[in-house]
Amino acid sequence: MTSGKINNNTEKNTTQITGLDKWLIGFVTGNLERIAFFALVFIAILIRIMLMPETELSPDYNSYYLPWVNAYREYGFFGGLSKDIGDYYVPYNVMYAICSLLPCEPYIPIALFSLAAELVSAYFIKKILFLILVENGTDEKTAARRAAFAAALTLFLPFVVLNGALWKQCDAIYVVFLVISVYCLLKENYRIAFVFLAIAFGFKLQAIFFVPLFLVIYFIKKKYSILEFFWIPVMYLILGLPCVLCKRGLKATYLAYLSQTKEVSTEGYGMVSFYPNFYNFGLDSFDSILTSPAVLFAVVVLGILAVYALSHVAFFNKKENTLYFGIFMAWTCCMFLPGMHERYDYAIVLLMTALCLSVCRDKLWIACIMNINSFLVYITVLFRQEVFPITVLSALQIAVYAFSAFDLVKRMGGECE
């Protein structure tokens, strides 16, 4: 009797599976990776939408970005571009002018600009990782899957989420052009790589951190002219034309970056502004003495790295090594240059994390520490909560940087034996 009941129940349960259920199960199991990928992207966008309305935590929105947009609303699009509004270069001013035309709160388009840039960056990060994985011998299907998920996961990095959605900063916008530039460099589309590098520089001065990589590759590959570097000043001049045509003036337009380099003294910053590097150990307030020597010392360190690279040309036969070296050179700029802000390593941590997630998985702990340090600094700035003193974070950052330096030297020697 008991057996009969069990069989009847089994039959009843079987009949509950309809054609719709079979289709749904088949669809999900057959497209599981695609569904998971798009779910990640959707959730990443949803998180940003939830954070966008918060404007009080940002130390800059109500003090700078909102008044700038309101100024453009007062003077008009072209009238505003003729005025000395804000302290960014022209492309960002055009962005704020566009925001002023939209019938909504300025934080919405500002955050959406960053969101769009983050999504495009993730797309090109996927393409970069695919190139590297295929070159390293991974079959194309596996490489595409690993690259896609690593790129999608970068959308969840705390500093990426908080920078655009909560802080209302715009670092993602110059970084997207930088990422495209690196992709084109690895593809050996050098002219396009320089154009996008120049556009990134036109948006933000910190794009110059990746110029040392292009210089080293120039001497190693010998595949493009030194004249390609003139794309940087040429594009800088072109990007400044909207303000020039609106009669803002050549000096006021094209000397914007000069005023930014003086920010250490004019805005009360010292040798460092929340970036965990060498200058947090009692040296922060000595910028009047140390700024120029620090710049020269950074040039020396970069020069030593470049000379060492030029004596290990074979190391750069692999795209993975080229990217790793470029990231480290840019990181060196953040560690040794004065006046570094907590956001200046955006592209560095983004690319290092992506590389470690999909390719250099044995170095994933390095990317984790970099992200944790960045997140803790963002907590200090945005939420006004100091979890650890900046000296502790700096010591940890220096230790990880030193390990990466030794690892890079070891890898160079190993590749060239």
ChimeraX attribute file (.defattr): number of C-alpha atoms within 10 A of each C-alpha:
attribute: neighborCount
match mode: 1-to-1
recipient: residues
	/A:1	5
	/A:2	7
	/A:3	8
	/A:4	9
	/A:5	10
	/A:6	11
	/A:7	11
	/A:8	12
	/A:9	12
	/A:10	11
	/A:11	11
	/A:12	11
	/A:13	10
	/A:14	10
	/A:15	9
	/A:16	9
	/A:17	10
	/A:18	10
	/A:19	9
	/A:20	9
	/A:21	11
	/A:22	10
	/A:23	11
	/A:24	12
	/A:25	12
	/A:26	12
	/A:27	12
	/A:28	13
	/A:29	11
	/A:30	11
	/A:31	11
	/A:32	11
	/A:33	14
	/A:34	14
	/A:35	14
	/A:36	13
	/A:37	17
	/A:38	13
	/A:39	13
	/A:40	17
	/A:41	19
	/A:42	11
	/A:43	13
	/A:44	20
	/A:45	20
	/A:46	12
	/A:47	13
	/A:48	20
	/A:49	16
	/A:50	11
	/A:51	16
	/A:52	21
	/A:53	14
	/A:54	13
	/A:55	17
	/A:56	12
	/A:57	15
	/A:58	19
	/A:59	15
	/A:60	15
	/A:61	20
	/A:62	14
	/A:63	10
	/A:64	13
	/A:65	18
	/A:66	19
	/A:67	15
	/A:68	23
	/A:69	26
	/A:70	17
	/A:71	20
	/A:72	24
	/A:73	19
	/A:74	12
	/A:75	14
	/A:76	15
	/A:77	21
	/A:78	16
	/A:79	17
	/A:80	25
	/A:81	24
	/A:82	20
	/A:83	18
	/A:84	14
	/A:85	17
	/A:86	17
	/A:87	14
	/A:88	18
	/A:89	23
	/A:90	26
	/A:91	20
	/A:92	18
	/A:93	24
	/A:94	20
	/A:95	15
	/A:96	27
	/A:97	24
	/A:98	17
	/A:99	25
	/A:100	24
	/A:101	14
	/A:102	12
	/A:103	7
	/A:104	10
	/A:105	13
	/A:106	22
	/A:107	24
	/A:108	16
	/A:109	19
	/A:110	24
	/A:111	24
	/A:112	18
	/A:113	20
	/A:114	24
	/A:115	24
	/A:116	15
	/A:117	21
	/A:118	22
	/A:119	20
	/A:120	18
	/A:121	26
	/A:122	26
	/A:123	18
	/A:124	21
	/A:125	27
	/A:126	24
	/A:127	19
	/A:128	27
	/A:129	27
	/A:130	25
	/A:131	21
	/A:132	22
	/A:133	23
	/A:134	15
	/A:135	15
	/A:136	14
	/A:137	9
	/A:138	15
	/A:139	12
	/A:140	14
	/A:141	11
	/A:142	13
	/A:143	23
	/A:144	19
	/A:145	17
	/A:146	20
	/A:147	28
	/A:148	23
	/A:149	22
	/A:150	23
	/A:151	30
	/A:152	23
	/A:153	18
	/A:154	24
	/A:155	23
	/A:156	18
	/A:157	19
	/A:158	16
	/A:159	27
	/A:160	24
	/A:161	21
	/A:162	21
	/A:163	21
	/A:164	26
	/A:165	30
	/A:166	25
	/A:167	25
	/A:168	27
	/A:169	20
	/A:170	21
	/A:171	22
	/A:172	23
	/A:173	22
	/A:174	25
	/A:175	25
	/A:176	27
	/A:177	25
	/A:178	26
	/A:179	25
	/A:180	24
	/A:181	26
	/A:182	28
	/A:183	24
	/A:184	21
	/A:185	23
	/A:186	19
	/A:187	13
	/A:188	14
	/A:189	14
	/A:190	21
	/A:191	17
	/A:192	17
	/A:193	24
	/A:194	24
	/A:195	23
	/A:196	24
	/A:197	32
	/A:198	27
	/A:199	26
	/A:200	26
	/A:201	25
	/A:202	28
	/A:203	24
	/A:204	21
	/A:205	17
	/A:206	23
	/A:207	21
	/A:208	18
	/A:209	22
	/A:210	23
	/A:211	20
	/A:212	19
	/A:213	21
	/A:214	18
	/A:215	13
	/A:216	22
	/A:217	21
	/A:218	17
	/A:219	16
	/A:220	17
	/A:221	12
	/A:222	10
	/A:223	11
	/A:224	15
	/A:225	11
	/A:226	11
	/A:227	7
	/A:228	15
	/A:229	19
	/A:230	13
	/A:231	18
	/A:232	21
	/A:233	14
	/A:234	14
	/A:235	20
	/A:236	21
	/A:237	16
	/A:238	14
	/A:239	20
	/A:240	19
	/A:241	18
	/A:242	18
	/A:243	26
	/A:244	20
	/A:245	13
	/A:246	15
	/A:247	16
	/A:248	18
	/A:249	14
	/A:250	14
	/A:251	9
	/A:252	15
	/A:253	23
	/A:254	18
	/A:255	11
	/A:256	16
	/A:257	16
	/A:258	10
	/A:259	13
	/A:260	15
	/A:261	13
	/A:262	12
	/A:263	14
	/A:264	20
	/A:265	13
	/A:266	11
	/A:267	9
	/A:268	9
	/A:269	19
	/A:270	23
	/A:271	29
	/A:272	25
	/A:273	19
	/A:274	21
	/A:275	26
	/A:276	27
	/A:277	26
	/A:278	21
	/A:279	26
	/A:280	21
	/A:281	13
	/A:282	10
	/A:283	14
	/A:284	17
	/A:285	15
	/A:286	12
	/A:287	20
	/A:288	11
	/A:289	11
	/A:290	16
	/A:291	17
	/A:292	13
	/A:293	13
	/A:294	17
	/A:295	14
	/A:296	13
	/A:297	14
	/A:298	19
	/A:299	16
	/A:300	12
	/A:301	14
	/A:302	19
	/A:303	14
	/A:304	12
	/A:305	19
	/A:306	20
	/A:307	11
	/A:308	13
	/A:309	20
	/A:310	16
	/A:311	13
	/A:312	18
	/A:313	17
	/A:314	16
	/A:315	21
	/A:316	22
	/A:317	12
	/A:318	14
	/A:319	21
	/A:320	21
	/A:321	18
	/A:322	19
	/A:323	22
	/A:324	19
	/A:325	24
	/A:326	22
	/A:327	22
	/A:328	23
	/A:329	23
	/A:330	23
	/A:331	20
	/A:332	20
	/A:333	23
	/A:334	26
	/A:335	22
	/A:336	22
	/A:337	22
	/A:338	28
	/A:339	23
	/A:340	24
	/A:341	15
	/A:342	20
	/A:343	20
	/A:344	20
	/A:345	22
	/A:346	18
	/A:347	26
	/A:348	22
	/A:349	24
	/A:350	25
	/A:351	24
	/A:352	23
	/A:353	27
	/A:354	26
	/A:355	27
	/A:356	19
	/A:357	24
	/A:358	22
	/A:359	21
	/A:360	14
	/A:361	14
	/A:362	9
	/A:363	16
	/A:364	18
	/A:365	14
	/A:366	20
	/A:367	22
	/A:368	17
	/A:369	16
	/A:370	22
	/A:371	21
	/A:372	16
	/A:373	23
	/A:374	25
	/A:375	18
	/A:376	21
	/A:377	26
	/A:378	22
	/A:379	17
	/A:380	17
	/A:381	17
	/A:382	18
	/A:383	13
	/A:384	12
	/A:385	12
	/A:386	13
	/A:387	11
	/A:388	12
	/A:389	12
	/A:390	20
	/A:391	16
	/A:392	14
	/A:393	24
	/A:394	21
	/A:395	16
	/A:396	17
	/A:397	22
	/A:398	16
	/A:399	12
	/A:400	16
	/A:401	19
	/A:402	12
	/A:403	13
	/A:404	16
	/A:405	17
	/A:406	11
	/A:407	13
	/A:408	16
	/A:409	16
	/A:410	11
	/A:411	13
	/A:412	21
	/A:413	14
	/A:414	11
	/A:415	15
	/A:416	12
	/A:417	8
